Amino acid sequence: MRRLVPLLTASLLATATIRAGAQVLGLPVVNNGVPTGLAFAADVGFANEDAGKGKAIGAHAAFGIGLLGLTASVARFDPKNDDAIISAGLSATLRLFGGPLMPFRVLLQGGVAHWRQDLASIEGPVTAKTTRVPVSLGFAATIPNPAFAIKPWLAPRIDIFRTSFDGGLEAGSYTDSDFAIAGGIDVSMLNGLTLRAAYDRIFRDGGKPSILSIGVGFAP
């Protein structure tokens, strides 16, 4: 019975940790293309009840050359019933098919993000440290117009994450995975400004965590 208590506590803490979002907590995984040169973006995300019922603000810097692009992200997520959580992430995107002048692209993306969350348990304060690795296959298109381009995209993925607990629990860490899908639409102007919106849904037993985001980007 004495050994069962920490194991049960670890199970409850695993349920309590916030696992919605992707590269950075509280924002969708965006797999919409490889930038040409430098690009910057900022997003605001709104999570549903199963995803923590909060708001996230994030910033991104991306650089692309040829078929490969790299993106660094940081976000601050304010869940409804917990303290704010800062997360940071990095992703790499490879264009498998298509190019700047083609209306359709296929993309492979892998990323990693990390955040920590302070929790309370029957054994005292516990710190949960989560590392998430999303791997997605993206499909993006470009619909040209004289003044702007409309760019819809869709990206199913697998999220792999590992959470470890610091605080004296015998069950110190676990690894799990979820299937998820994200999609969105960008409207790119001739002056380099982009308006964007995205939706992210994780398919998980016992909940339907999802996030809607809106943002703006700029490619100088």
Backbone as a chain_set.jsonl record, in Angstrom:
{"seq": "MRRLVPLLTASLLATATIRAGAQVLGLPVVNNGVPTGLAFAADVGFANEDAGKGKAIGAHAAFGIGLLGLTASVARFDPKNDDAIISAGLSATLRLFGGPLMPFRVLLQGGVAHWRQDLASIEGPVTAKTTRVPVSLGFAATIPNPAFAIKPWLAPRIDIFRTSFDGGLEAGSYTDSDFAIAGGIDVSMLNGLTLRAAYDRIFRDGGKPSILSIGVGFAP", "coords": {"N": [[0.829, -1.195, 0.0], [1.979, 1.224, 0.769], [3.753, 1.591, -1.298], [2.0, 1.839, -3.366], [0.836, 4.339, -3.14], [2.652, 6.518, -4.057], [2.758, 5.707, -6.734], [0.11, 5.922, -7.585], [-0.227, 8.641, -7.189], [1.568, 9.641, -9.076], [0.251, 8.867, -11.401], [-2.027, 10.501, -11.265], [-0.824, 13.01, -11.436], [0.254, 12.859, -13.976], [-2.058, 13.032, -15.468], [-2.766, 15.604, -14.797], [-0.857, 17.265, -15.936], [-0.288, 19.673, -18.491], [-0.753, 18.997, -21.808], [-1.494, 19.841, -24.266], [-1.271, 21.446, -27.485], [1.729, 22.037, -29.337], [4.743, 22.309, -30.891], [5.399, 24.671, -29.317], [3.83, 25.383, -26.242], [0.322, 25.707, -26.211], [-0.108, 26.703, -28.77], [-0.868, 25.99, -32.238], [0.736, 23.371, -34.207], [2.483, 24.441, -36.89], [2.82, 23.655, -40.166], [3.43, 24.67, -42.933], [5.108, 25.306, -45.022], [8.368, 26.067, -46.502], [10.238, 28.843, -45.726], [11.504, 31.556, -47.789], [14.484, 32.731, -47.275], [14.626, 34.989, -44.488], [11.977, 35.042, -42.042], [9.331, 36.205, -39.962], [6.991, 35.846, -37.272], [4.005, 36.211, -35.273], [1.693, 34.927, -32.914], [-1.565, 34.44, -31.452], [-3.058, 32.179, -29.334], [-5.954, 30.21, -28.56], [-7.14, 28.042, -26.263], [-9.233, 25.152, -25.779], [-11.414, 23.697, -23.208], [-10.407, 21.119, -22.579], [-7.796, 21.466, -23.253], [-6.678, 23.108, -21.407], [-7.957, 25.542, -21.249], [-7.141, 28.34, -21.849], [-5.048, 31.16, -22.817], [-2.52, 31.765, -25.22], [0.492, 33.427, -26.121], [2.731, 33.83, -28.684], [5.953, 33.92, -30.373], [7.835, 33.718, -33.422], [10.718, 32.886, -35.328], [12.035, 32.336, -38.479], [14.062, 30.658, -40.911], [14.891, 29.963, -44.212], [16.427, 28.01, -46.755], [16.786, 26.871, -49.925], [15.598, 23.606, -49.971], [15.199, 23.315, -47.274], [14.047, 24.424, -44.084], [14.268, 26.243, -40.991], [12.832, 26.824, -37.813], [12.484, 28.774, -34.934], [10.815, 29.023, -31.844], [8.935, 30.646, -29.228], [6.763, 30.767, -26.43], [4.174, 31.982, -24.24], [1.947, 30.566, -22.142], [-1.151, 30.861, -20.616], [-2.954, 29.043, -18.654], [-6.317, 28.28, -17.495], [-6.635, 27.51, -14.763], [-4.093, 27.395, -13.663], [-0.637, 28.395, -13.125], [1.184, 30.613, -15.327], [2.948, 29.273, -18.143], [6.061, 28.972, -19.649], [7.348, 28.116, -22.777], [9.67, 26.736, -25.141], [10.78, 26.092, -28.473], [12.039, 24.254, -31.355], [12.024, 23.673, -34.819], [12.402, 21.743, -37.838], [11.932, 21.831, -41.305], [11.408, 20.037, -44.252], [11.126, 20.281, -47.691], [9.509, 18.076, -49.646], [8.28, 17.84, -52.089], [7.396, 19.981, -54.793], [7.72, 23.583, -55.201], [8.787, 27.063, -54.988], [7.457, 28.199, -57.215], [5.474, 26.432, -57.794], [2.076, 25.304, -57.391], [1.478, 23.473, -55.376], [2.627, 21.729, -52.491], [4.526, 19.293, -50.674], [5.459, 18.446, -47.438], [7.805, 17.583, -44.924], [8.101, 17.556, -41.471], [9.865, 17.94, -38.436], [10.082, 18.433, -34.932], [10.996, 19.866, -31.709], [10.201, 20.595, -28.355], [10.156, 22.182, -25.125], [9.009, 22.4, -21.777], [8.179, 23.356, -18.368], [6.247, 22.606, -15.466], [4.779, 23.48, -12.445], [3.379, 21.534, -9.901], [0.984, 20.398, -7.468], [0.937, 17.852, -4.982], [0.057, 14.957, -2.956], [2.356, 14.347, -1.742], [3.775, 16.644, -1.564], [5.23, 19.617, -3.199], [5.687, 19.305, -6.74], [7.591, 19.197, -9.679], [6.913, 19.105, -13.037], [8.484, 18.186, -15.964], [8.365, 18.516, -19.356], [9.097, 17.187, -22.512], [8.497, 17.51, -25.866], [8.043, 15.959, -29.032], [6.999, 16.587, -32.068], [6.079, 15.098, -35.163], [5.339, 15.628, -38.441], [3.463, 15.45, -41.524], [3.048, 17.571, -44.096], [0.691, 19.23, -46.249], [0.425, 21.625, -48.602], [-0.921, 24.419, -50.401], [-1.011, 26.954, -52.981], [-2.95, 29.65, -53.888], [-2.988, 31.895, -56.263], [-3.455, 35.485, -56.496], [-3.996, 38.779, -57.91], [-3.211, 40.781, -55.994], [-2.647, 39.455, -53.641], [-1.867, 36.241, -52.101], [-3.509, 33.199, -51.457], [-3.077, 30.686, -49.105], [-3.793, 27.657, -48.243], [-3.385, 24.925, -45.888], [-2.67, 21.623, -44.593], [-1.897, 19.298, -42.036], [-1.336, 16.276, -40.803], [-0.103, 14.484, -37.88], [2.199, 12.854, -35.575], [2.538, 13.076, -32.126], [5.06, 12.826, -29.85], [5.906, 12.536, -26.518], [7.744, 13.096, -23.503], [7.544, 13.036, -20.074], [8.874, 14.005, -17.014], [9.027, 13.749, -13.45], [9.979, 15.748, -10.765], [10.47, 15.527, -7.406], [10.509, 13.539, -5.545], [8.921, 11.353, -6.212], [8.394, 7.893, -6.834], [7.7, 6.85, -9.32], [9.189, 8.183, -11.824], [9.192, 9.129, -14.537], [7.59, 9.159, -17.782], [6.67, 8.047, -21.1], [4.74, 8.902, -23.918], [2.352, 8.959, -26.663], [0.451, 10.689, -29.198], [-2.016, 10.949, -31.784], [-2.5, 13.616, -34.024], [-3.833, 16.521, -35.714], [-3.372, 19.379, -37.73], [-4.332, 22.436, -39.276], [-4.706, 25.194, -41.563], [-4.887, 28.576, -42.854], [-3.188, 30.922, -44.815], [-2.861, 34.336, -45.727], [-1.1, 36.037, -47.943], [0.475, 39.084, -48.59], [1.714, 41.326, -51.191], [3.653, 42.991, -50.144], [5.034, 41.52, -48.297], [3.737, 41.05, -45.902], [1.787, 38.835, -43.903], [-1.294, 37.418, -43.081], [-2.608, 35.089, -40.813], [-4.245, 32.042, -39.838], [-4.946, 29.248, -37.743], [-5.78, 25.865, -36.798], [-5.713, 23.35, -34.343], [-5.944, 19.985, -33.428], [-5.964, 17.4, -31.087], [-6.157, 13.916, -30.879], [-7.271, 12.08, -28.397], [-7.877, 9.7, -25.846], [-10.464, 10.279, -23.542], [-10.654, 13.039, -23.765], [-10.821, 16.097, -25.76], [-8.688, 17.927, -26.731], [-8.075, 21.063, -28.194], [-6.913, 23.813, -30.211], [-7.215, 27.122, -31.321], [-5.787, 29.555, -33.384], [-4.715, 32.882, -34.244], [-2.787, 35.082, -36.253], [0.045, 37.086, -37.324], [2.439, 37.559, -39.884], [5.726, 38.315, -41.27], [7.837, 38.72, -43.997], [10.784, 40.0, -44.742]], "CA": [[0.0, 0.0, 0.0], [2.86, 2.376, 0.826], [4.316, 1.78, -2.637], [0.917, 2.182, -4.281], [0.511, 5.756, -3.02], [3.361, 7.338, -5.041], [2.401, 5.328, -8.1], [-1.188, 6.523, -7.858], [-0.003, 10.074, -7.29], [2.196, 9.897, -10.377], [-0.785, 8.747, -12.419], [-2.853, 11.706, -11.201], [-0.027, 14.12, -11.93], [0.349, 12.723, -15.431], [-3.312, 13.551, -15.996], [-2.845, 17.034, -14.542], [0.064, 18.034, -16.767], [-0.871, 20.212, -19.709], [-0.077, 18.365, -22.934], [-2.039, 20.325, -25.528], [-0.36, 22.284, -28.224], [2.68, 21.295, -30.116], [6.098, 22.763, -30.64], [5.323, 25.487, -28.114], [2.575, 25.088, -25.56], [-0.794, 26.616, -26.419], [-0.229, 27.127, -30.162], [-0.855, 24.868, -33.178], [1.917, 23.036, -34.994], [2.311, 25.009, -38.226], [3.66, 23.016, -41.177], [2.815, 25.228, -44.138], [6.06, 25.565, -46.088], [9.728, 26.492, -46.204], [10.369, 30.248, -46.117], [12.628, 31.975, -48.617], [15.2, 33.694, -46.45], [14.126, 35.215, -43.135], [10.561, 35.31, -41.846], [8.97, 36.374, -38.562], [5.549, 35.733, -37.062], [3.5, 36.23, -33.902], [0.369, 34.322, -32.871], [-2.323, 34.333, -30.215], [-3.796, 30.925, -29.352], [-7.065, 30.059, -27.612], [-7.298, 26.613, -25.997], [-10.522, 24.765, -25.218], [-11.38, 23.222, -21.821], [-9.534, 19.957, -22.46], [-6.423, 21.89, -23.508], [-6.26, 24.031, -20.365], [-8.833, 26.72, -21.251], [-6.338, 29.532, -21.631], [-4.577, 31.915, -23.976], [-1.074, 31.738, -25.423], [1.08, 34.423, -27.01], [4.009, 33.269, -29.126], [6.714, 34.569, -31.436], [8.581, 32.759, -34.219], [11.691, 33.365, -36.305], [12.304, 31.23, -39.395], [15.025, 30.892, -41.994], [14.851, 28.9, -45.195], [17.333, 28.048, -47.891], [16.542, 25.691, -50.747], [14.53, 22.701, -49.55], [15.182, 23.175, -45.819], [13.751, 25.596, -43.279], [14.372, 26.103, -39.546], [11.994, 27.777, -37.084], [12.605, 28.833, -33.477], [9.579, 29.57, -31.295], [8.79, 30.764, -27.784], [5.38, 31.126, -26.131], [3.716, 32.06, -22.851], [0.594, 30.014, -22.079], [-1.841, 31.125, -19.357], [-4.129, 28.176, -18.483], [-7.371, 28.856, -16.663], [-6.516, 27.205, -13.342], [-2.694, 27.169, -13.3], [0.274, 29.497, -13.407], [1.649, 30.721, -16.707], [4.016, 28.345, -18.516], [6.899, 29.406, -20.773], [7.903, 26.991, -23.534], [10.494, 27.092, -26.295], [10.88, 24.959, -29.386], [12.761, 24.374, -32.612], [11.546, 22.709, -35.81], [13.049, 21.709, -39.152], [10.98, 21.448, -42.344], [12.013, 19.636, -45.522], [10.171, 20.236, -48.791], [9.675, 16.842, -50.392], [7.734, 18.005, -53.446], [6.924, 21.327, -55.066], [8.698, 24.645, -55.091], [8.191, 28.406, -54.888], [6.613, 28.526, -58.362], [4.47, 25.385, -57.969], [0.925, 25.585, -56.524], [1.26, 22.428, -54.38], [3.862, 21.32, -51.833], [4.479, 18.249, -49.645], [6.488, 18.837, -46.483], [8.073, 16.738, -43.763], [8.562, 18.421, -40.391], [10.125, 17.395, -37.107], [10.364, 19.508, -33.985], [11.166, 19.531, -30.31], [9.873, 21.702, -27.463], [10.334, 21.826, -23.712], [8.442, 23.295, -20.772], [8.063, 22.809, -17.023], [5.002, 22.972, -14.808], [4.772, 23.197, -11.011], [2.148, 20.877, -9.49], [0.845, 20.03, -6.06], [0.575, 16.459, -4.785], [-0.056, 14.586, -1.55], [3.72, 14.219, -1.228], [4.415, 17.945, -1.604], [5.377, 20.213, -4.525], [6.29, 18.487, -7.781], [7.847, 19.878, -10.942], [6.803, 18.243, -14.212], [9.247, 18.669, -17.108], [7.866, 17.827, -20.547], [9.741, 17.37, -23.817], [7.585, 17.03, -26.913], [8.612, 15.812, -30.375], [5.99, 16.378, -33.107], [6.537, 14.743, -36.508], [4.146, 15.825, -39.265], [3.519, 15.47, -42.978], [2.213, 18.701, -44.473], [0.236, 19.416, -47.62], [0.144, 23.054, -48.724], [-1.223, 24.887, -51.751], [-1.013, 28.404, -53.174], [-3.95, 30.151, -54.83], [-2.517, 33.263, -56.514], [-4.333, 36.581, -56.869], [-3.155, 39.927, -58.3], [-2.701, 41.564, -54.863], [-2.272, 38.596, -52.517], [-1.946, 34.804, -52.361], [-4.183, 32.421, -50.416], [-2.273, 29.474, -48.921], [-4.322, 26.684, -47.29], [-2.482, 23.807, -45.591], [-3.177, 20.586, -43.69], [-0.729, 18.529, -41.603], [-1.476, 15.254, -39.75], [1.18, 14.255, -37.214], [2.329, 12.087, -34.341], [3.205, 13.784, -31.038], [5.732, 11.975, -28.871], [6.366, 13.375, -25.423], [8.276, 12.458, -22.3], [7.375, 13.875, -18.893], [9.548, 13.528, -15.805], [8.587, 14.42, -12.238], [10.962, 15.998, -9.723], [9.763, 15.759, -6.146], [10.571, 12.361, -4.694], [8.017, 10.277, -6.61], [9.086, 6.707, -7.308], [7.473, 6.79, -10.766], [9.805, 9.453, -12.169], [8.983, 9.634, -15.88], [6.853, 8.286, -18.695], [6.638, 8.458, -22.499], [3.441, 8.624, -24.517], [2.209, 9.532, -28.001], [-0.905, 10.998, -29.646], [-2.22, 11.377, -33.161], [-3.08, 14.955, -34.065], [-3.89, 17.127, -37.039], [-3.463, 20.832, -37.729], [-4.582, 23.017, -40.586], [-4.911, 26.634, -41.502], [-4.868, 29.334, -44.092], [-2.411, 32.16, -44.791], [-3.109, 35.302, -46.802], [0.179, 36.726, -48.085], [0.433, 40.29, -49.406], [2.896, 41.566, -51.998], [4.653, 43.712, -49.357], [5.654, 40.61, -47.341], [2.881, 40.842, -44.734], [0.929, 37.659, -43.975], [-2.291, 37.174, -42.048], [-2.712, 33.639, -40.749], [-5.099, 31.417, -38.837], [-4.685, 27.808, -37.698], [-6.548, 25.073, -35.827], [-4.985, 22.146, -33.971], [-6.775, 19.048, -32.66], [-5.298, 16.178, -30.656], [-7.1, 12.817, -30.693], [-6.811, 11.433, -27.177], [-8.939, 9.129, -25.031], [-10.807, 11.042, -22.355], [-10.665, 14.479, -23.976], [-10.712, 16.599, -27.119], [-7.947, 19.188, -26.698], [-7.933, 21.758, -29.466], [-6.429, 25.184, -30.11], [-7.423, 28.006, -32.468], [-4.869, 30.682, -33.302], [-4.673, 33.888, -35.297], [-1.492, 35.727, -36.145], [0.553, 37.908, -38.416], [3.829, 37.266, -40.218], [6.375, 39.265, -42.172], [9.051, 38.231, -44.647], [11.397, 41.209, -45.321]], "C": [[0.872, 1.257, 0.0], [3.485, 2.645, -0.541], [3.238, 2.207, -3.623], [0.636, 3.678, -4.263], [1.301, 6.616, -3.998], [3.037, 6.991, -6.474], [1.071, 5.937, -8.499], [-1.051, 8.03, -8.013], [0.615, 10.429, -8.631], [1.176, 9.821, -11.497], [-1.669, 9.987, -12.447], [-2.103, 12.917, -11.734], [0.115, 14.061, -13.44], [-0.918, 13.251, -16.096], [-3.374, 15.059, -15.875], [-1.924, 17.852, -15.432], [-0.611, 18.461, -18.055], [-0.073, 19.692, -20.894], [-0.615, 18.849, -24.271], [-1.048, 21.264, -26.209], [0.68, 21.441, -28.919], [4.065, 21.773, -29.834], [6.154, 23.603, -29.383], [3.917, 25.379, -27.547], [1.522, 26.158, -25.841], [-0.979, 27.121, -27.827], [-0.212, 25.913, -31.081], [0.532, 24.601, -33.752], [1.667, 23.528, -36.419], [3.328, 24.367, -39.171], [3.119, 23.419, -42.543], [3.81, 25.55, -45.241], [7.427, 25.944, -45.577], [9.867, 27.945, -46.63], [11.558, 30.472, -47.047], [13.372, 33.075, -47.876], [14.609, 33.795, -45.068], [12.622, 35.454, -43.128], [10.283, 35.367, -40.35], [7.451, 36.298, -38.434], [5.243, 35.822, -35.573], [2.063, 35.729, -33.93], [-0.239, 34.448, -31.48], [-3.179, 33.072, -30.315], [-4.843, 30.864, -28.259], [-7.365, 28.574, -27.458], [-8.681, 26.327, -25.427], [-10.328, 24.174, -23.814], [-10.408, 22.059, -21.647], [-8.062, 20.299, -22.696], [-5.928, 22.909, -22.49], [-7.052, 25.315, -20.291], [-8.051, 27.992, -20.957], [-5.945, 30.177, -22.93], [-3.061, 31.871, -24.025], [-0.675, 32.853, -26.379], [2.469, 33.92, -27.39], [4.643, 34.064, -30.241], [7.598, 33.537, -32.12], [9.553, 33.485, -35.138], [12.101, 32.173, -37.164], [13.327, 31.647, -40.441], [14.993, 29.695, -42.927], [15.857, 29.113, -46.303], [17.155, 26.749, -48.672], [15.362, 24.878, -50.248], [14.326, 22.664, -48.043], [14.889, 24.502, -45.134], [13.834, 25.27, -41.797], [13.543, 27.195, -38.881], [12.234, 27.646, -35.594], [11.384, 29.557, -32.922], [9.661, 29.673, -29.778], [7.37, 31.247, -27.52], [5.157, 31.185, -24.626], [2.24, 31.655, -22.827], [0.026, 30.254, -20.682], [-3.071, 30.22, -19.262], [-5.087, 28.757, -17.46], [-7.094, 28.684, -15.181], [-5.087, 26.956, -12.894], [-1.874, 28.417, -13.596], [0.705, 29.476, -14.868], [2.854, 29.809, -16.936], [4.737, 28.893, -19.735], [7.459, 28.16, -21.468], [8.703, 27.523, -24.708], [10.651, 25.872, -27.176], [11.652, 25.3, -30.649], [12.236, 23.309, -33.566], [12.337, 22.844, -37.098], [12.044, 21.17, -40.16], [11.721, 21.164, -43.644], [10.928, 19.577, -46.584], [10.455, 19.014, -49.64], [9.251, 16.978, -51.85], [7.236, 19.43, -53.591], [8.026, 22.351, -54.861], [8.013, 25.995, -55.03], [7.226, 28.74, -56.013], [5.528, 27.476, -58.619], [3.315, 25.609, -56.989], [0.702, 24.567, -55.416], [2.596, 21.967, -53.825], [3.571, 20.208, -50.825], [5.684, 18.459, -48.74], [6.597, 17.829, -45.344], [8.692, 17.616, -42.679], [8.769, 17.631, -39.104], [10.502, 18.53, -36.176], [10.588, 18.977, -32.589], [10.85, 20.785, -29.489], [10.003, 21.228, -26.027], [9.636, 22.864, -22.846], [8.376, 22.587, -19.429], [6.829, 23.384, -16.343], [5.083, 22.557, -13.345], [3.4, 22.686, -10.6], [2.161, 20.63, -7.993], [0.41, 18.579, -5.972], [0.504, 16.172, -3.295], [1.314, 14.409, -0.922], [4.477, 15.541, -1.261], [4.543, 18.469, -3.019], [6.128, 19.301, -5.491], [6.48, 19.352, -9.022], [7.799, 18.859, -12.074], [7.537, 18.902, -15.372], [8.867, 17.844, -18.33], [8.692, 18.196, -21.765], [8.85, 16.741, -24.873], [8.279, 17.031, -28.265], [7.466, 15.562, -31.353], [6.628, 16.072, -34.458], [5.316, 14.784, -37.424], [4.472, 15.791, -40.747], [2.535, 16.534, -43.448], [1.887, 18.728, -45.956], [-0.222, 20.869, -47.743], [-0.077, 23.419, -50.185], [-1.171, 26.406, -51.778], [-2.03, 28.76, -54.253], [-3.602, 31.603, -55.113], [-3.647, 34.215, -56.869], [-3.452, 37.776, -57.224], [-2.511, 40.646, -57.115], [-2.237, 40.712, -53.691], [-2.401, 37.143, -52.943], [-2.613, 34.122, -51.174], [-3.495, 31.062, -50.33], [-2.902, 28.568, -47.854], [-3.322, 25.546, -47.063], [-3.145, 22.869, -44.586], [-2.008, 19.667, -43.328], [-1.094, 17.549, -40.485], [-0.104, 14.95, -39.144], [1.043, 13.254, -36.075], [3.081, 12.954, -33.331], [3.784, 12.759, -30.068], [6.227, 12.868, -27.748], [6.81, 12.527, -24.244], [8.175, 13.459, -21.158], [8.068, 13.228, -17.707], [9.103, 14.379, -14.63], [9.75, 14.536, -11.265], [10.215, 16.314, -8.437], [9.677, 14.527, -5.29], [9.623, 11.247, -5.057], [8.824, 9.095, -7.139], [8.907, 6.511, -8.817], [7.94, 8.11, -11.357], [9.476, 9.99, -13.543], [8.157, 8.656, -16.702], [6.896, 8.887, -20.089], [5.311, 8.037, -23.104], [3.405, 9.256, -25.907], [0.733, 9.724, -28.325], [-0.891, 11.243, -31.144], [-2.912, 12.733, -33.132], [-3.105, 15.446, -35.502], [-4.047, 18.635, -36.877], [-3.692, 21.306, -39.149], [-4.818, 24.505, -40.458], [-4.899, 27.254, -42.866], [-4.069, 30.615, -43.867], [-2.843, 33.031, -45.961], [-1.88, 36.197, -46.879], [0.049, 37.899, -49.053], [1.742, 40.443, -50.182], [4.0, 42.261, -51.203], [5.324, 42.841, -48.3], [4.848, 40.34, -46.095], [1.966, 39.644, -44.952], [-0.03, 37.64, -42.793], [-2.549, 35.677, -42.017], [-3.626, 33.191, -39.621], [-4.866, 29.916, -38.9], [-5.536, 27.165, -36.616], [-5.812, 23.763, -35.601], [-5.877, 21.273, -33.096], [-5.967, 17.793, -32.35], [-6.351, 15.121, -30.371], [-6.592, 11.955, -29.537], [-8.023, 10.896, -26.422], [-9.192, 10.006, -23.809], [-10.815, 12.541, -22.541], [-10.513, 14.833, -25.434], [-9.964, 17.929, -27.113], [-7.77, 19.787, -28.087], [-7.546, 23.211, -29.209], [-6.708, 25.908, -31.418], [-6.481, 29.185, -32.311], [-5.059, 31.62, -34.475], [-3.343, 34.629, -35.141], [-1.149, 36.531, -37.376], [2.012, 37.544, -38.632], [4.392, 38.311, -41.163], [7.655, 38.637, -42.699], [9.71, 39.426, -45.336], [12.053, 40.935, -46.675]], "O": [[0.558, 2.236, -0.677], [3.721, 3.798, -0.9], [3.537, 2.87, -4.616], [0.234, 4.234, -5.285], [0.687, 7.396, -4.727], [3.035, 7.863, -7.343], [0.915, 6.416, -9.622], [-1.691, 8.628, -8.878], [0.223, 11.415, -9.254], [1.222, 10.614, -12.438], [-2.024, 10.475, -13.52], [-2.689, 13.76, -12.412], [0.1, 15.094, -14.11], [-0.854, 13.851, -17.169], [-3.953, 15.732, -16.727], [-2.189, 19.032, -15.66], [-1.4, 17.718, -18.638], [1.135, 19.913, -20.983], [-0.23, 18.319, -25.313], [-0.126, 21.793, -25.589], [0.502, 20.232, -29.064], [4.545, 21.68, -28.704], [6.899, 23.27, -28.46], [2.939, 25.295, -28.289], [1.789, 27.355, -25.727], [-1.904, 27.891, -28.084], [0.399, 24.9, -30.741], [1.39, 25.484, -33.779], [0.732, 23.071, -37.076], [4.537, 24.517, -38.997], [2.45, 22.641, -43.222], [3.407, 26.024, -46.303], [7.63, 26.122, -44.376], [9.635, 28.257, -47.798], [12.495, 29.674, -47.083], [12.93, 34.223, -47.856], [14.136, 32.799, -44.522], [12.062, 35.997, -44.08], [10.919, 34.665, -39.564], [6.719, 36.639, -39.363], [6.095, 35.549, -34.727], [1.301, 36.053, -34.841], [0.467, 34.548, -30.476], [-3.939, 32.912, -31.27], [-4.648, 31.397, -27.167], [-7.794, 27.921, -28.41], [-9.24, 27.139, -24.691], [-9.212, 24.153, -23.296], [-9.663, 22.02, -20.668], [-7.181, 19.502, -22.372], [-4.872, 23.511, -22.683], [-6.854, 26.107, -19.37], [-8.273, 28.643, -19.937], [-6.427, 29.811, -24.002], [-2.396, 31.932, -22.991], [-1.4, 33.18, -27.318], [3.285, 33.619, -26.519], [3.966, 34.792, -30.967], [8.059, 32.589, -31.484], [9.251, 34.558, -35.66], [12.472, 31.124, -36.639], [13.439, 32.818, -40.803], [15.059, 28.548, -42.483], [16.109, 30.238, -46.734], [17.353, 25.66, -48.134], [14.254, 25.397, -50.117], [13.373, 22.042, -47.571], [15.394, 25.553, -45.528], [13.511, 24.156, -41.384], [13.545, 28.345, -39.321], [12.194, 26.544, -35.046], [10.965, 30.581, -33.461], [10.359, 28.897, -29.125], [6.828, 32.041, -28.289], [5.851, 30.53, -23.848], [1.394, 32.324, -23.42], [0.649, 29.894, -19.683], [-4.137, 30.596, -19.748], [-4.717, 29.616, -16.66], [-7.297, 29.62, -14.409], [-4.879, 26.36, -11.837], [-2.348, 29.361, -14.227], [0.602, 28.456, -15.55], [3.67, 29.6, -16.039], [4.108, 29.239, -20.735], [7.982, 27.26, -20.811], [8.447, 28.619, -25.207], [10.656, 24.742, -26.686], [11.886, 26.467, -30.966], [12.028, 22.165, -33.163], [12.87, 23.908, -37.412], [11.379, 20.167, -39.901], [12.558, 21.955, -44.08], [9.918, 18.897, -46.402], [11.503, 18.918, -50.277], [9.796, 16.315, -52.732], [6.719, 20.02, -52.642], [9.122, 22.024, -54.405], [6.784, 26.066, -55.02], [6.271, 29.487, -55.801], [4.747, 27.615, -59.56], [3.546, 26.06, -55.867], [-0.182, 24.766, -54.583], [3.573, 21.825, -54.56], [2.51, 20.182, -50.203], [6.804, 18.63, -49.222], [5.594, 17.295, -44.871], [9.669, 18.326, -42.92], [7.962, 16.777, -38.738], [11.166, 19.481, -36.586], [10.395, 17.791, -32.319], [11.194, 21.899, -29.887], [9.965, 20.03, -25.747], [9.666, 24.058, -23.143], [8.501, 21.364, -19.357], [6.423, 24.513, -16.618], [5.419, 21.413, -13.039], [2.382, 23.308, -10.901], [3.208, 20.651, -7.345], [-0.39, 18.117, -6.785], [0.844, 17.02, -2.47], [1.429, 14.327, 0.301], [5.683, 15.57, -1.017], [4.03, 17.852, -3.953], [7.078, 18.617, -5.111], [5.609, 20.152, -9.364], [8.542, 17.877, -12.074], [7.247, 20.045, -15.725], [9.026, 16.624, -18.34], [8.955, 19.372, -22.019], [8.493, 15.567, -24.775], [9.003, 17.965, -28.609], [7.0, 14.428, -31.46], [7.604, 16.714, -34.85], [4.356, 14.047, -37.202], [5.597, 16.063, -41.166], [1.331, 16.415, -43.224], [2.682, 18.314, -46.799], [-1.156, 21.288, -47.059], [0.499, 22.811, -51.087], [-1.273, 27.064, -50.742], [-1.983, 28.248, -55.372], [-3.89, 32.47, -54.287], [-4.655, 33.822, -57.456], [-2.272, 37.789, -56.872], [-1.365, 41.082, -57.222], [-1.504, 41.199, -52.831], [-2.962, 36.837, -53.995], [-2.313, 34.435, -50.021], [-3.343, 30.368, -51.335], [-2.575, 28.7, -46.675], [-2.512, 25.241, -47.939], [-4.044, 23.255, -43.838], [-1.218, 19.296, -44.196], [-1.157, 17.953, -39.324], [0.925, 15.129, -39.795], [-0.055, 12.868, -35.674], [4.138, 13.502, -33.644], [3.057, 11.922, -29.532], [6.905, 13.863, -28.006], [6.33, 11.416, -24.02], [8.659, 14.586, -21.26], [7.871, 12.045, -17.43], [8.833, 15.571, -14.777], [10.426, 13.55, -10.973], [9.422, 17.254, -8.384], [8.845, 14.467, -4.385], [9.508, 10.277, -4.308], [9.831, 9.288, -7.821], [9.824, 6.07, -9.509], [7.17, 9.07, -11.392], [9.474, 11.207, -13.725], [8.04, 7.479, -16.361], [7.127, 10.086, -20.25], [4.816, 6.943, -22.834], [4.314, 9.995, -26.284], [-0.127, 9.017, -27.8], [0.111, 11.686, -31.705], [-3.801, 12.969, -32.314], [-2.481, 14.862, -36.387], [-4.767, 19.104, -35.996], [-3.289, 20.648, -40.107], [-5.097, 25.012, -39.371], [-4.901, 26.573, -43.892], [-4.246, 31.304, -42.863], [-3.15, 32.534, -47.044], [-1.643, 37.017, -45.992], [-0.418, 37.742, -50.181], [2.741, 39.79, -49.881], [5.173, 42.134, -51.553], [6.101, 43.347, -47.49], [5.226, 39.484, -45.296], [1.432, 39.452, -46.045], [0.378, 37.824, -41.647], [-2.694, 35.052, -43.067], [-3.763, 33.861, -38.597], [-4.62, 29.366, -39.974], [-5.956, 27.813, -35.657], [-5.342, 23.136, -36.551], [-6.491, 21.754, -32.144], [-5.36, 17.199, -33.241], [-7.338, 15.401, -29.691], [-5.624, 11.207, -29.674], [-9.065, 11.548, -26.361], [-8.256, 10.424, -23.127], [-10.97, 13.269, -21.561], [-10.129, 13.998, -26.253], [-10.545, 18.958, -27.455], [-7.367, 19.104, -29.029], [-7.812, 23.764, -28.142], [-6.465, 25.369, -32.498], [-6.38, 29.758, -31.226], [-5.5, 31.219, -35.552], [-2.837, 34.783, -34.029], [-1.927, 36.644, -38.324], [2.736, 37.256, -37.679], [3.656, 39.085, -41.774], [8.454, 38.092, -41.937], [9.257, 39.838, -46.404], [12.609, 41.847, -47.287]]}, "num_chains": 1, "name": "protein.A"}
